[in-house]
Amino acid sequence: MKASLLIAVVLVAGLATSSARDLEVANVISMKAVPCGTQRKRHNKTSSLLCQEYVLQTDSMEYHIQQKQSKKASLLKLNRPCKFWMDKSVMHVEGATLSGKTEKLQFDVVSMNARDTSAAASTQ
């Protein structure tokens, strides 16, 4: 009885932690195709693979991210806000795609840069 109560408490605490993620909001600023590897074809011929690299911008940071390899990659709409959270070097993004749906996608973080907020504040 005590063991099942302990398991229930641990499960509830885990659910509370996962739902209480610190979601941040960013704008999808740009997207470009970048080389991300090669694909071997017949007769030892190779062709380069292209991945989509996005720039997401928050009030204080700029993130360059690439979508994880998948056969059906969804494209995010540009100049739209999205929600995200970080898990080590993986960014989980929830945003509007070109299909018109809101999807949860995983991206590898290529780089993170702090934005110069003093220049933005002085122009306002």
N, C-alpha and C positions, 0 to 999 in steps of 0.2 A: 504494500500500500504506500509506504513512504517512498519507495523507489519510483513508482508511477507518478506520485505527486512531484518529486524532484525533476523527473523528465518533463512533466507538463510545465513547470516553472521555467526550465531552461529553454523549452521551445517557445514559450510566450516571450521571454526576454530576447531571444534571437529574432523573432518576428518584429518586435518593437524596435530593435536596432536597425534591421534592414529597411523598415518603413520610415525611419527617422534619419535617412541619409541627408547629408547637406547638399541639396540640389542648388546648383548655380545656374544663372541665366546668361546666355551669350548670344551674340548675333553671328550668323553665318555670313562672313564678309566676301569670301571668294572661293573658287574651286579651280584646280588645274590638274591635268593629267601628267603624272611623273613616272619615270621608269622605276619598277619595283622588283625586277627579277627577270628571269628568262624561262622559256618553256622549250623543252626538247621535243622535236618532232621526228618524223621518220628520216632515216639515212643521216643521222647525226646533225641535222640542221636545227638551229635554234632560232627562236624569235623572242624579242623583248616583250615583256608584259607591262601594261600601263595600269597604274592605280590612281584613284582620285585622291588628291590632297586638298583638304579644306583649311581655311583660316577662320577660326572662331575668336571673337573678341569680347572680353568682359570689360568692366570699368577699369580694372587694373592689370589685366593680363591679355596676351595674345597667344593662342595655341595653334600650332600646325599639326594636323592629324591626318592619318591615312586609314581608310577603311580596311578592316581585316579581310583577308582573302576569302571570297565566297563566290559561288557560281552565279548567284543572283544578288548582285550588289544594288542597293537602293541609293538613289541620288537625293541629297538634301536640297531643299529650295534655298536660293540665295536671298540675302537681305531679309531674313526671317529670324525671329528669336527661337532659341531652343533651350531645353533644360539638359544639364549634364551633371555627372558625378564621376570622380576619379577613383580608380582601384589600382594602385601602383602606377604602372605605365600604360594602363588601358583606360580610355575614356568611354563611358557609357552615355550615349546621346539619345535624347527623346525629342524628335523634331518632325516637321512636316516634310514629306518626300514629294517628288514630282508626280507620284501616283495619286496624290491628294490625301493620303493617309498619314496619321501620326505613327511613327515606328520607333522602336528602341533598337539602336545600332551600336556596335562596338568598333572602336577605332584605336589604333596604336598612336601614341603621342610621339611625334617626330621632334618637336621643339616647343619650348615655352619661353616667352619673352615678357618682361615687365614693360608695361606701357608708360610713357612719359605723361603722367597726369597733370603736371604743372603747366605744360604747353596747352593742353585742352582746356584747363580752367582759366587761363589768361585770355583765351579767345572768346569766352562767353561774357 
